[in-house]
Amino acid sequence: MGYIFLFLIGFGLAVSGGVTLIAYMNFLPAGLTWMDYFMFVKDRMETYLLPIGLLIMSLIIYRFPNRF
């Protein structure tokens, strides 16, 4: 049961980080270039939730595959 809970935490972090990245794409029509977008995103802490969540999910799936 704990593995499913950790997987869901990772999923929630990945979703919130992905939604944040998509939401910040609204700056592109306002005149930012892709390079400006990536420079802005790398300074924002909440965008790092996507890779952290993906890492947690992959560790749970590949480390304990028979637990699900």
mmCIF file as Biopython writes it, N, C-alpha, C and O atoms, coordinates in Angstrom:
data_model
#
loop_
_atom_site.group_PDB
_atom_site.id
_atom_site.type_symbol
_atom_site.label_atom_id
_atom_site.label_alt_id
_atom_site.label_comp_id
_atom_site.label_asym_id
_atom_site.label_entity_id
_atom_site.label_seq_id
_atom_site.pdbx_PDB_ins_code
_atom_site.Cartn_x
_atom_site.Cartn_y
_atom_site.Cartn_z
_atom_site.occupancy
_atom_site.B_iso_or_equiv
_atom_site.auth_seq_id
_atom_site.auth_asym_id
_atom_site.pdbx_PDB_model_num
ATOM 1   N N  . MET A ? 1  ? 0.821  -1.195 0.000   1.0 0.0 1  A 1 
ATOM 2   C CA . MET A ? 1  ? 0.000  0.000  0.000   1.0 0.0 1  A 1 
ATOM 3   C C  . MET A ? 1  ? 0.862  1.254  0.000   1.0 0.0 1  A 1 
ATOM 4   O O  . MET A ? 1  ? 0.467  2.265  -0.582  1.0 0.0 1  A 1 
ATOM 5   N N  . GLY A ? 2  ? 2.017  1.216  0.632   1.0 0.0 2  A 1 
ATOM 6   C CA . GLY A ? 2  ? 2.906  2.357  0.668   1.0 0.0 2  A 1 
ATOM 7   C C  . GLY A ? 2  ? 3.498  2.684  -0.688  1.0 0.0 2  A 1 
ATOM 8   O O  . GLY A ? 2  ? 3.772  3.846  -0.989  1.0 0.0 2  A 1 
ATOM 9   N N  . TYR A ? 3  ? 3.701  1.642  -1.524  1.0 0.0 3  A 1 
ATOM 10  C CA . TYR A ? 3  ? 4.261  1.873  -2.842  1.0 0.0 3  A 1 
ATOM 11  C C  . TYR A ? 3  ? 3.266  2.618  -3.730  1.0 0.0 3  A 1 
ATOM 12  O O  . TYR A ? 3  ? 3.650  3.494  -4.506  1.0 0.0 3  A 1 
ATOM 13  N N  . ILE A ? 4  ? 2.009  2.272  -3.613  1.0 0.0 4  A 1 
ATOM 14  C CA . ILE A ? 4  ? 0.979  2.979  -4.383  1.0 0.0 4  A 1 
ATOM 15  C C  . ILE A ? 4  ? 0.894  4.429  -3.926  1.0 0.0 4  A 1 
ATOM 16  O O  . ILE A ? 4  ? 0.726  5.330  -4.749  1.0 0.0 4  A 1 
ATOM 17  N N  . PHE A ? 5  ? 1.006  4.659  -2.632  1.0 0.0 5  A 1 
ATOM 18  C CA . PHE A ? 5  ? 0.977  6.021  -2.110  1.0 0.0 5  A 1 
ATOM 19  C C  . PHE A ? 5  ? 2.152  6.833  -2.636  1.0 0.0 5  A 1 
ATOM 20  O O  . PHE A ? 5  ? 1.976  7.986  -3.030  1.0 0.0 5  A 1 
ATOM 21  N N  . LEU A ? 6  ? 3.351  6.250  -2.647  1.0 0.0 6  A 1 
ATOM 22  C CA . LEU A ? 6  ? 4.521  6.948  -3.188  1.0 0.0 6  A 1 
ATOM 23  C C  . LEU A ? 6  ? 4.374  7.200  -4.688  1.0 0.0 6  A 1 
ATOM 24  O O  . LEU A ? 6  ? 4.764  8.256  -5.188  1.0 0.0 6  A 1 
ATOM 25  N N  . PHE A ? 7  ? 3.811  6.224  -5.401  1.0 0.0 7  A 1 
ATOM 26  C CA . PHE A ? 7  ? 3.573  6.409  -6.823  1.0 0.0 7  A 1 
ATOM 27  C C  . PHE A ? 7  ? 2.610  7.569  -7.062  1.0 0.0 7  A 1 
ATOM 28  O O  . PHE A ? 7  ? 2.831  8.381  -7.961  1.0 0.0 7  A 1 
ATOM 29  N N  . LEU A ? 8  ? 1.550  7.653  -6.271  1.0 0.0 8  A 1 
ATOM 30  C CA . LEU A ? 8  ? 0.578  8.734  -6.434  1.0 0.0 8  A 1 
ATOM 31  C C  . LEU A ? 8  ? 1.174  10.091 -6.067  1.0 0.0 8  A 1 
ATOM 32  O O  . LEU A ? 8  ? 0.812  11.104 -6.667  1.0 0.0 8  A 1 
ATOM 33  N N  . ILE A ? 9  ? 2.068  10.126 -5.108  1.0 0.0 9  A 1 
ATOM 34  C CA . ILE A ? 9  ? 2.764  11.383 -4.798  1.0 0.0 9  A 1 
ATOM 35  C C  . ILE A ? 9  ? 3.610  11.812 -5.992  1.0 0.0 9  A 1 
ATOM 36  O O  . ILE A ? 9  ? 3.594  12.981 -6.377  1.0 0.0 9  A 1 
ATOM 37  N N  . GLY A ? 10 ? 4.343  10.882 -6.574  1.0 0.0 10 A 1 
ATOM 38  C CA . GLY A ? 10 ? 5.136  11.194 -7.762  1.0 0.0 10 A 1 
ATOM 39  C C  . GLY A ? 10 ? 4.270  11.639 -8.928  1.0 0.0 10 A 1 
ATOM 40  O O  . GLY A ? 10 ? 4.635  12.554 -9.665  1.0 0.0 10 A 1 
ATOM 41  N N  . PHE A ? 11 ? 3.125  10.992 -9.095  1.0 0.0 11 A 1 
ATOM 42  C CA . PHE A ? 11 ? 2.208  11.369 -10.169 1.0 0.0 11 A 1 
ATOM 43  C C  . PHE A ? 11 ? 1.672  12.780 -9.956  1.0 0.0 11 A 1 
ATOM 44  O O  . PHE A ? 11 ? 1.587  13.565 -10.901 1.0 0.0 11 A 1 
ATOM 45  N N  . GLY A ? 12 ? 1.312  13.099 -8.725  1.0 0.0 12 A 1 
ATOM 46  C CA . GLY A ? 12 ? 0.810  14.435 -8.430  1.0 0.0 12 A 1 
ATOM 47  C C  . GLY A ? 12 ? 1.857  15.503 -8.664  1.0 0.0 12 A 1 
ATOM 48  O O  . GLY A ? 12 ? 1.548  16.570 -9.195  1.0 0.0 12 A 1 
ATOM 49  N N  . LEU A ? 13 ? 3.091  15.231 -8.276  1.0 0.0 13 A 1 
ATOM 50  C CA . LEU A ? 13 ? 4.172  16.190 -8.527  1.0 0.0 13 A 1 
ATOM 51  C C  . LEU A ? 13 ? 4.416  16.377 -10.015 1.0 0.0 13 A 1 
ATOM 52  O O  . LEU A ? 13 ? 4.623  17.499 -10.478 1.0 0.0 13 A 1 
ATOM 53  N N  . ALA A ? 14 ? 4.393  15.278 -10.768 1.0 0.0 14 A 1 
ATOM 54  C CA . ALA A ? 14 ? 4.617  15.378 -12.210 1.0 0.0 14 A 1 
ATOM 55  C C  . ALA A ? 14 ? 3.501  16.155 -12.890 1.0 0.0 14 A 1 
ATOM 56  O O  . ALA A ? 14 ? 3.764  16.963 -13.782 1.0 0.0 14 A 1 
ATOM 57  N N  . VAL A ? 15 ? 2.278  15.924 -12.487 1.0 0.0 15 A 1 
ATOM 58  C CA . VAL A ? 15 ? 1.152  16.640 -13.086 1.0 0.0 15 A 1 
ATOM 59  C C  . VAL A ? 15 ? 1.232  18.127 -12.766 1.0 0.0 15 A 1 
ATOM 60  O O  . VAL A ? 15 ? 1.037  18.960 -13.652 1.0 0.0 15 A 1 
ATOM 61  N N  . SER A ? 16 ? 1.513  18.467 -11.524 1.0 0.0 16 A 1 
ATOM 62  C CA . SER A ? 16 ? 1.567  19.889 -11.178 1.0 0.0 16 A 1 
ATOM 63  C C  . SER A ? 16 ? 2.739  20.587 -11.881 1.0 0.0 16 A 1 
ATOM 64  O O  . SER A ? 16 ? 2.602  21.741 -12.287 1.0 0.0 16 A 1 
ATOM 65  N N  . GLY A ? 17 ? 3.865  19.925 -12.029 1.0 0.0 17 A 1 
ATOM 66  C CA . GLY A ? 17 ? 4.981  20.509 -12.760 1.0 0.0 17 A 1 
ATOM 67  C C  . GLY A ? 17 ? 4.693  20.652 -14.241 1.0 0.0 17 A 1 
ATOM 68  O O  . GLY A ? 17 ? 5.065  21.653 -14.853 1.0 0.0 17 A 1 
ATOM 69  N N  . GLY A ? 18 ? 4.035  19.664 -14.823 1.0 0.0 18 A 1 
ATOM 70  C CA . GLY A ? 18 ? 3.675  19.736 -16.241 1.0 0.0 18 A 1 
ATOM 71  C C  . GLY A ? 18 ? 2.652  20.819 -16.522 1.0 0.0 18 A 1 
ATOM 72  O O  . GLY A ? 18 ? 2.757  21.534 -17.518 1.0 0.0 18 A 1 
ATOM 73  N N  . VAL A ? 19 ? 1.670  20.943 -15.655 1.0 0.0 19 A 1 
ATOM 74  C CA . VAL A ? 19 ? 0.659  21.999 -15.818 1.0 0.0 19 A 1 
ATOM 75  C C  . VAL A ? 19 ? 1.307  23.374 -15.687 1.0 0.0 19 A 1 
ATOM 76  O O  . VAL A ? 19 ? 0.935  24.306 -16.399 1.0 0.0 19 A 1 
ATOM 77  N N  . THR A ? 20 ? 2.256  23.501 -14.795 1.0 0.0 20 A 1 
ATOM 78  C CA . THR A ? 20 ? 2.959  24.779 -14.633 1.0 0.0 20 A 1 
ATOM 79  C C  . THR A ? 20 ? 3.747  25.132 -15.884 1.0 0.0 20 A 1 
ATOM 80  O O  . THR A ? 20 ? 3.741  26.285 -16.317 1.0 0.0 20 A 1 
ATOM 81  N N  . LEU A ? 21 ? 4.427  24.147 -16.470 1.0 0.0 21 A 1 
ATOM 82  C CA . LEU A ? 21 ? 5.164  24.410 -17.702 1.0 0.0 21 A 1 
ATOM 83  C C  . LEU A ? 21 ? 4.233  24.838 -18.831 1.0 0.0 21 A 1 
ATOM 84  O O  . LEU A ? 21 ? 4.558  25.745 -19.597 1.0 0.0 21 A 1 
ATOM 85  N N  . ILE A ? 22 ? 3.090  24.192 -18.933 1.0 0.0 22 A 1 
ATOM 86  C CA . ILE A ? 22 ? 2.124  24.556 -19.969 1.0 0.0 22 A 1 
ATOM 87  C C  . ILE A ? 22 ? 1.545  25.935 -19.696 1.0 0.0 22 A 1 
ATOM 88  O O  . ILE A ? 22 ? 1.334  26.713 -20.626 1.0 0.0 22 A 1 
ATOM 89  N N  . ALA A ? 23 ? 1.288  26.241 -18.448 1.0 0.0 23 A 1 
ATOM 90  C CA . ALA A ? 23 ? 0.746  27.560 -18.115 1.0 0.0 23 A 1 
ATOM 91  C C  . ALA A ? 23 ? 1.742  28.662 -18.434 1.0 0.0 23 A 1 
ATOM 92  O O  . ALA A ? 23 ? 1.343  29.737 -18.882 1.0 0.0 23 A 1 
ATOM 93  N N  . TYR A ? 24 ? 3.019  28.420 -18.216 1.0 0.0 24 A 1 
ATOM 94  C CA . TYR A ? 24 ? 4.028  29.425 -18.530 1.0 0.0 24 A 1 
ATOM 95  C C  . TYR A ? 24 ? 4.205  29.604 -20.033 1.0 0.0 24 A 1 
ATOM 96  O O  . TYR A ? 24 ? 4.790  30.597 -20.466 1.0 0.0 24 A 1 
ATOM 97  N N  . MET A ? 25 ? 3.715  28.667 -20.835 1.0 0.0 25 A 1 
ATOM 98  C CA . MET A ? 25 ? 3.779  28.837 -22.281 1.0 0.0 25 A 1 
ATOM 99  C C  . MET A ? 25 ? 2.878  29.968 -22.767 1.0 0.0 25 A 1 
ATOM 100 O O  . MET A ? 25 ? 2.984  30.393 -23.917 1.0 0.0 25 A 1 
ATOM 101 N N  . ASN A ? 26 ? 2.001  30.454 -21.908 1.0 0.0 26 A 1 
ATOM 102 C CA . ASN A ? 26 ? 1.178  31.598 -22.279 1.0 0.0 26 A 1 
ATOM 103 C C  . ASN A ? 26 ? 2.005  32.865 -22.433 1.0 0.0 26 A 1 
ATOM 104 O O  . ASN A ? 26 ? 1.515  33.856 -22.976 1.0 0.0 26 A 1 
ATOM 105 N N  . PHE A ? 27 ? 3.246  32.853 -21.967 1.0 0.0 27 A 1 
ATOM 106 C CA . PHE A ? 27 ? 4.119  34.006 -22.171 1.0 0.0 27 A 1 
ATOM 107 C C  . PHE A ? 27 ? 4.646  34.080 -23.606 1.0 0.0 27 A 1 
ATOM 108 O O  . PHE A ? 27 ? 5.084  35.144 -24.045 1.0 0.0 27 A 1 
ATOM 109 N N  . LEU A ? 28 ? 4.611  32.974 -24.337 1.0 0.0 28 A 1 
ATOM 110 C CA . LEU A ? 28 ? 5.132  32.965 -25.697 1.0 0.0 28 A 1 
ATOM 111 C C  . LEU A ? 28 ? 4.361  33.903 -26.626 1.0 0.0 28 A 1 
ATOM 112 O O  . LEU A ? 28 ? 4.994  34.641 -27.381 1.0 0.0 28 A 1 
ATOM 113 N N  . PRO A ? 29 ? 3.027  33.910 -26.610 1.0 0.0 29 A 1 
ATOM 114 C CA . PRO A ? 29 ? 2.322  34.869 -27.467 1.0 0.0 29 A 1 
ATOM 115 C C  . PRO A ? 29 ? 2.523  36.325 -27.032 1.0 0.0 29 A 1 
ATOM 116 O O  . PRO A ? 29 ? 2.263  37.241 -27.813 1.0 0.0 29 A 1 
ATOM 117 N N  . ALA A ? 30 ? 2.971  36.541 -25.824 1.0 0.0 30 A 1 
ATOM 118 C CA . ALA A ? 30 ? 3.190  37.899 -25.332 1.0 0.0 30 A 1 
ATOM 119 C C  . ALA A ? 30 ? 4.506  38.482 -25.822 1.0 0.0 30 A 1 
ATOM 120 O O  . ALA A ? 30 ? 4.814  39.634 -25.515 1.0 0.0 30 A 1 
ATOM 121 N N  . GLY A ? 31 ? 5.285  37.723 -26.571 1.0 0.0 31 A 1 
ATOM 122 C CA . GLY A ? 31 ? 6.492  38.267 -27.159 1.0 0.0 31 A 1 
ATOM 123 C C  . GLY A ? 31 ? 7.780  37.600 -26.717 1.0 0.0 31 A 1 
ATOM 124 O O  . GLY A ? 31 ? 8.848  37.986 -27.193 1.0 0.0 31 A 1 
ATOM 125 N N  . LEU A ? 32 ? 7.731  36.623 -25.835 1.0 0.0 32 A 1 
ATOM 126 C CA . LEU A ? 32 ? 8.946  35.925 -25.428 1.0 0.0 32 A 1 
ATOM 127 C C  . LEU A ? 32 ? 9.355  34.933 -26.509 1.0 0.0 32 A 1 
ATOM 128 O O  . LEU A ? 32 ? 8.507  34.356 -27.190 1.0 0.0 32 A 1 
ATOM 129 N N  . THR A ? 33 ? 10.643 34.744 -26.655 1.0 0.0 33 A 1 
ATOM 130 C CA . THR A ? 33 ? 11.139 33.711 -27.556 1.0 0.0 33 A 1 
ATOM 131 C C  . THR A ? 33 ? 11.268 32.413 -26.760 1.0 0.0 33 A 1 
ATOM 132 O O  . THR A ? 33 ? 11.103 32.396 -25.540 1.0 0.0 33 A 1 
ATOM 133 N N  . TRP A ? 34 ? 11.566 31.325 -27.477 1.0 0.0 34 A 1 
ATOM 134 C CA . TRP A ? 34 ? 11.736 30.049 -26.789 1.0 0.0 34 A 1 
ATOM 135 C C  . TRP A ? 34 ? 12.919 30.095 -25.829 1.0 0.0 34 A 1 
ATOM 136 O O  . TRP A ? 34 ? 12.888 29.492 -24.756 1.0 0.0 34 A 1 
ATOM 137 N N  . MET A ? 35 ? 13.945 30.806 -26.224 1.0 0.0 35 A 1 
ATOM 138 C CA . MET A ? 35 ? 15.117 30.918 -25.349 1.0 0.0 35 A 1 
ATOM 139 C C  . MET A ? 35 ? 14.760 31.700 -24.077 1.0 0.0 35 A 1 
ATOM 140 O O  . MET A ? 35 ? 15.173 31.324 -22.980 1.0 0.0 35 A 1 
ATOM 141 N N  . ASP A ? 36 ? 13.997 32.783 -24.227 1.0 0.0 36 A 1 
ATOM 142 C CA . ASP A ? 36 ? 13.545 33.533 -23.051 1.0 0.0 36 A 1 
ATOM 143 C C  . ASP A ? 36 ? 12.664 32.669 -22.154 1.0 0.0 36 A 1 
ATOM 144 O O  . ASP A ? 36 ? 12.733 32.748 -20.927 1.0 0.0 36 A 1 
ATOM 145 N N  . TYR A ? 37 ? 11.832 31.840 -22.791 1.0 0.0 37 A 1 
ATOM 146 C CA . TYR A ? 37 ? 10.956 30.935 -22.032 1.0 0.0 37 A 1 
ATOM 147 C C  . TYR A ? 37 ? 11.786 29.968 -21.191 1.0 0.0 37 A 1 
ATOM 148 O O  . TYR A ? 37 ? 11.522 29.795 -20.001 1.0 0.0 37 A 1 
ATOM 149 N N  . PHE A ? 38 ? 12.779 29.345 -21.801 1.0 0.0 38 A 1 
ATOM 150 C CA . PHE A ? 38 ? 13.590 28.376 -21.066 1.0 0.0 38 A 1 
ATOM 151 C C  . PHE A ? 38 ? 14.439 29.041 -19.979 1.0 0.0 38 A 1 
ATOM 152 O O  . PHE A ? 38 ? 14.678 28.454 -18.924 1.0 0.0 38 A 1 
ATOM 153 N N  . MET A ? 39 ? 14.884 30.253 -20.242 1.0 0.0 39 A 1 
ATOM 154 C CA . MET A ? 39 ? 15.634 30.986 -19.218 1.0 0.0 39 A 1 
ATOM 155 C C  . MET A ? 39 ? 14.723 31.343 -18.036 1.0 0.0 39 A 1 
ATOM 156 O O  . MET A ? 39 ? 15.157 31.318 -16.884 1.0 0.0 39 A 1 
ATOM 157 N N  . PHE A ? 40 ? 13.466 31.675 -18.325 1.0 0.0 40 A 1 
ATOM 158 C CA . PHE A ? 40 ? 12.515 31.989 -17.258 1.0 0.0 40 A 1 
ATOM 159 C C  . PHE A ? 40 ? 12.160 30.736 -16.465 1.0 0.0 40 A 1 
ATOM 160 O O  . PHE A ? 40 ? 12.100 30.765 -15.236 1.0 0.0 40 A 1 
ATOM 161 N N  . VAL A ? 41 ? 11.927 29.638 -17.178 1.0 0.0 41 A 1 
ATOM 162 C CA . VAL A ? 41 ? 11.474 28.400 -16.536 1.0 0.0 41 A 1 
ATOM 163 C C  . VAL A ? 41 ? 12.555 27.810 -15.638 1.0 0.0 41 A 1 
ATOM 164 O O  . VAL A ? 41 ? 12.242 27.239 -14.594 1.0 0.0 41 A 1 
ATOM 165 N N  . LYS A ? 42 ? 13.812 27.937 -16.023 1.0 0.0 42 A 1 
ATOM 166 C CA . LYS A ? 42 ? 14.870 27.317 -15.210 1.0 0.0 42 A 1 
ATOM 167 C C  . LYS A ? 42 ? 15.031 27.998 -13.861 1.0 0.0 42 A 1 
ATOM 168 O O  . LYS A ? 42 ? 15.594 27.411 -12.937 1.0 0.0 42 A 1 
ATOM 169 N N  . ASP A ? 43 ? 14.550 29.221 -13.733 1.0 0.0 43 A 1 
ATOM 170 C CA . ASP A ? 43 ? 14.636 29.929 -12.459 1.0 0.0 43 A 1 
ATOM 171 C C  . ASP A ? 43 ? 13.450 29.675 -11.546 1.0 0.0 43 A 1 
ATOM 172 O O  . ASP A ? 43 ? 13.486 30.064 -10.379 1.0 0.0 43 A 1 
ATOM 173 N N  . ARG A ? 44 ? 12.400 29.034 -12.044 1.0 0.0 44 A 1 
ATOM 174 C CA . ARG A ? 44 ? 11.197 28.791 -11.259 1.0 0.0 44 A 1 
ATOM 175 C C  . ARG A ? 44 ? 11.274 27.419 -10.589 1.0 0.0 44 A 1 
ATOM 176 O O  . ARG A ? 44 ? 11.512 26.408 -11.251 1.0 0.0 44 A 1 
ATOM 177 N N  . MET A ? 45 ? 11.074 27.394 -9.290  1.0 0.0 45 A 1 
ATOM 178 C CA . MET A ? 45 ? 11.212 26.151 -8.527  1.0 0.0 45 A 1 
ATOM 179 C C  . MET A ? 45 ? 10.104 25.145 -8.853  1.0 0.0 45 A 1 
ATOM 180 O O  . MET A ? 45 ? 10.350 23.939 -8.858  1.0 0.0 45 A 1 
ATOM 181 N N  . GLU A ? 46 ? 8.900  25.625 -9.122  1.0 0.0 46 A 1 
ATOM 182 C CA . GLU A ? 46 ? 7.786  24.700 -9.324  1.0 0.0 46 A 1 
ATOM 183 C C  . GLU A ? 46 ? 7.890  23.927 -10.633 1.0 0.0 46 A 1 
ATOM 184 O O  . GLU A ? 46 ? 7.202  22.920 -10.798 1.0 0.0 46 A 1 
ATOM 185 N N  . THR A ? 47 ? 8.728  24.367 -11.566 1.0 0.0 47 A 1 
ATOM 186 C CA . THR A ? 47 ? 8.883  23.602 -12.795 1.0 0.0 47 A 1 
ATOM 187 C C  . THR A ? 47 ? 9.748  22.362 -12.589 1.0 0.0 47 A 1 
ATOM 188 O O  . THR A ? 47 ? 9.729  21.453 -13.420 1.0 0.0 47 A 1 
ATOM 189 N N  . TYR A ? 48 ? 10.494 22.313 -11.509 1.0 0.0 48 A 1 
ATOM 190 C CA . TYR A ? 48 ? 11.302 21.132 -11.208 1.0 0.0 48 A 1 
ATOM 191 C C  . TYR A ? 48 ? 10.478 19.999 -10.607 1.0 0.0 48 A 1 
ATOM 192 O O  . TYR A ? 48 ? 11.005 18.917 -10.349 1.0 0.0 48 A 1 
ATOM 193 N N  . LEU A ? 49 ? 9.196  20.240 -10.384 1.0 0.0 49 A 1 
ATOM 194 C CA . LEU A ? 49 ? 8.345  19.176 -9.859  1.0 0.0 49 A 1 
ATOM 195 C C  . LEU A ? 49 ? 8.110  18.081 -10.894 1.0 0.0 49 A 1 
ATOM 196 O O  . LEU A ? 49 ? 7.939  16.917 -10.531 1.0 0.0 49 A 1 
ATOM 197 N N  . LEU A ? 50 ? 8.100  18.439 -12.182 1.0 0.0 50 A 1 
ATOM 198 C CA . LEU A ? 50 ? 7.911  17.435 -13.232 1.0 0.0 50 A 1 
ATOM 199 C C  . LEU A ? 50 ? 9.018  16.387 -13.229 1.0 0.0 50 A 1 
ATOM 200 O O  . LEU A ? 50 ? 8.701  15.200 -13.147 1.0 0.0 50 A 1 
ATOM 201 N N  . PRO A ? 51 ? 10.293 16.749 -13.312 1.0 0.0 51 A 1 
ATOM 202 C CA . PRO A ? 51 ? 11.322 15.692 -13.288 1.0 0.0 51 A 1 
ATOM 203 C C  . PRO A ? 51 ? 11.406 14.950 -11.958 1.0 0.0 51 A 1 
ATOM 204 O O  . PRO A ? 51 ? 11.718 13.759 -11.930 1.0 0.0 51 A 1 
ATOM 205 N N  . ILE A ? 52 ? 11.131 15.646 -10.857 1.0 0.0 52 A 1 
ATOM 206 C CA . ILE A ? 52 ? 11.148 14.973 -9.557  1.0 0.0 52 A 1 
ATOM 207 C C  . ILE A ? 52 ? 10.044 13.928 -9.488  1.0 0.0 52 A 1 
ATOM 208 O O  . ILE A ? 52 ? 10.268 12.808 -9.028  1.0 0.0 52 A 1 
ATOM 209 N N  . GLY A ? 53 ? 8.850  14.296 -9.948  1.0 0.0 53 A 1 
ATOM 210 C CA . GLY A ? 53 ? 7.733  13.354 -9.957  1.0 0.0 53 A 1 
ATOM 211 C C  . GLY A ? 53 ? 7.979  12.177 -10.873 1.0 0.0 53 A 1 
ATOM 212 O O  . GLY A ? 53 ? 7.656  11.042 -10.523 1.0 0.0 53 A 1 
ATOM 213 N N  . LEU A ? 54 ? 8.551  12.430 -12.050 1.0 0.0 54 A 1 
ATOM 214 C CA . LEU A ? 54 ? 8.865  11.333 -12.965 1.0 0.0 54 A 1 
ATOM 215 C C  . LEU A ? 54 ? 9.922  10.409 -12.382 1.0 0.0 54 A 1 
ATOM 216 O O  . LEU A ? 54 ? 9.866  9.195  -12.574 1.0 0.0 54 A 1 
ATOM 217 N N  . LEU A ? 55 ? 10.879 10.982 -11.674 1.0 0.0 55 A 1 
ATOM 218 C CA . LEU A ? 55 ? 11.911 10.171 -11.031 1.0 0.0 55 A 1 
ATOM 219 C C  . LEU A ? 55 ? 11.317 9.280  -9.948  1.0 0.0 55 A 1 
ATOM 220 O O  . LEU A ? 55 ? 11.654 8.099  -9.865  1.0 0.0 55 A 1 
ATOM 221 N N  . ILE A ? 56 ? 10.442 9.830  -9.121  1.0 0.0 56 A 1 
ATOM 222 C CA . ILE A ? 56 ? 9.809  9.036  -8.056  1.0 0.0 56 A 1 
ATOM 223 C C  . ILE A ? 56 ? 8.979  7.908  -8.660  1.0 0.0 56 A 1 
ATOM 224 O O  . ILE A ? 56 ? 9.046  6.768  -8.201  1.0 0.0 56 A 1 
ATOM 225 N N  . MET A ? 57 ? 8.199  8.228  -9.687  1.0 0.0 57 A 1 
ATOM 226 C CA . MET A ? 57 ? 7.369  7.196  -10.312 1.0 0.0 57 A 1 
ATOM 227 C C  . MET A ? 57 ? 8.214  6.103  -10.947 1.0 0.0 57 A 1 
ATOM 228 O O  . MET A ? 57 ? 7.899  4.920  -10.815 1.0 0.0 57 A 1 
ATOM 229 N N  . SER A ? 58 ? 9.294  6.489  -11.641 1.0 0.0 58 A 1 
ATOM 230 C CA . SER A ? 58 ? 10.117 5.469  -12.280 1.0 0.0 58 A 1 
ATOM 231 C C  . SER A ? 58 ? 10.849 4.611  -11.254 1.0 0.0 58 A 1 
ATOM 232 O O  . SER A ? 58 ? 11.019 3.410  -11.464 1.0 0.0 58 A 1 
ATOM 233 N N  . LEU A ? 59 ? 11.283 5.213  -10.147 1.0 0.0 59 A 1 
ATOM 234 C CA . LEU A ? 59 ? 11.920 4.414  -9.104  1.0 0.0 59 A 1 
ATOM 235 C C  . LEU A ? 59 ? 10.958 3.404  -8.502  1.0 0.0 59 A 1 
ATOM 236 O O  . LEU A ? 59 ? 11.331 2.256  -8.261  1.0 0.0 59 A 1 
ATOM 237 N N  . ILE A ? 60 ? 9.738  3.819  -8.261  1.0 0.0 60 A 1 
ATOM 238 C CA . ILE A ? 60 ? 8.756  2.907  -7.681  1.0 0.0 60 A 1 
ATOM 239 C C  . ILE A ? 60 ? 8.403  1.796  -8.664  1.0 0.0 60 A 1 
ATOM 240 O O  . ILE A ? 60 ? 8.283  0.637  -8.269  1.0 0.0 60 A 1 
ATOM 241 N N  . ILE A ? 61 ? 8.236  2.139  -9.940  1.0 0.0 61 A 1 
ATOM 242 C CA . ILE A ? 61 ? 7.840  1.124  -10.923 1.0 0.0 61 A 1 
ATOM 243 C C  . ILE A ? 61 ? 8.966  0.141  -11.193 1.0 0.0 61 A 1 
ATOM 244 O O  . ILE A ? 61 ? 8.743  -1.070 -11.210 1.0 0.0 61 A 1 
ATOM 245 N N  . TYR A ? 62 ? 10.179 0.650  -11.406 1.0 0.0 62 A 1 
ATOM 246 C CA . TYR A ? 62 ? 11.270 -0.249 -11.810 1.0 0.0 62 A 1 
ATOM 247 C C  . TYR A ? 62 ? 11.987 -0.902 -10.632 1.0 0.0 62 A 1 
ATOM 248 O O  . TYR A ? 62 ? 12.610 -1.952 -10.788 1.0 0.0 62 A 1 
ATOM 249 N N  . ARG A ? 63 ? 11.903 -0.292 -9.473  1.0 0.0 63 A 1 
ATOM 250 C CA . ARG A ? 63 ? 12.558 -0.885 -8.295  1.0 0.0 63 A 1 
ATOM 251 C C  . ARG A ? 63 ? 11.686 -1.979 -7.674  1.0 0.0 63 A 1 
ATOM 252 O O  . ARG A ? 63 ? 12.187 -3.009 -7.222  1.0 0.0 63 A 1 
ATOM 253 N N  . PHE A ? 64 ? 10.384 -1.737 -7.662  1.0 0.0 64 A 1 
ATOM 254 C CA . PHE A ? 64 ? 9.445  -2.694 -7.063  1.0 0.0 64 A 1 
ATOM 255 C C  . PHE A ? 64 ? 8.348  -3.040 -8.067  1.0 0.0 64 A 1 
ATOM 256 O O  . PHE A ? 64 ? 7.195  -2.674 -7.842  1.0 0.0 64 A 1 
ATOM 257 N N  . PRO A ? 65 ? 8.661  -3.734 -9.172  1.0 0.0 65 A 1 
ATOM 258 C CA . PRO A ? 65 ? 7.636  -3.976 -10.201 1.0 0.0 65 A 1 
ATOM 259 C C  . PRO A ? 65 ? 6.561  -4.956 -9.771  1.0 0.0 65 A 1 
ATOM 260 O O  . PRO A ? 65 ? 5.447  -4.893 -10.293 1.0 0.0 65 A 1 
ATOM 261 N N  . ASN A ? 66 ? 6.842  -5.853 -8.850  1.0 0.0 66 A 1 
ATOM 262 C CA . ASN A ? 66 ? 5.860  -6.855 -8.462  1.0 0.0 66 A 1 
ATOM 263 C C  . ASN A ? 66 ? 4.951  -6.387 -7.323  1.0 0.0 66 A 1 
ATOM 264 O O  . ASN A ? 66 ? 4.130  -7.172 -6.847  1.0 0.0 66 A 1 
ATOM 265 N N  . ARG A ? 67 ? 5.068  -5.159 -6.880  1.0 0.0 67 A 1 
ATOM 266 C CA . ARG A ? 67 ? 4.256  -4.661 -5.783  1.0 0.0 67 A 1 
ATOM 267 C C  . ARG A ? 67 ? 2.894  -4.131 -6.240  1.0 0.0 67 A 1 
ATOM 268 O O  . ARG A ? 67 ? 1.997  -3.930 -5.422  1.0 0.0 67 A 1 
ATOM 269 N N  . PHE A ? 68 ? 2.742  -3.905 -7.556  1.0 0.0 68 A 1 
ATOM 270 C CA . PHE A ? 68 ? 1.475  -3.359 -8.042  1.0 0.0 68 A 1 
ATOM 271 C C  . PHE A ? 68 ? 0.555  -4.434 -8.432  1.0 0.0 68 A 1 
ATOM 272 O O  . PHE A ? 68 ? -0.564 -4.161 -8.867  1.0 0.0 68 A 1 
#
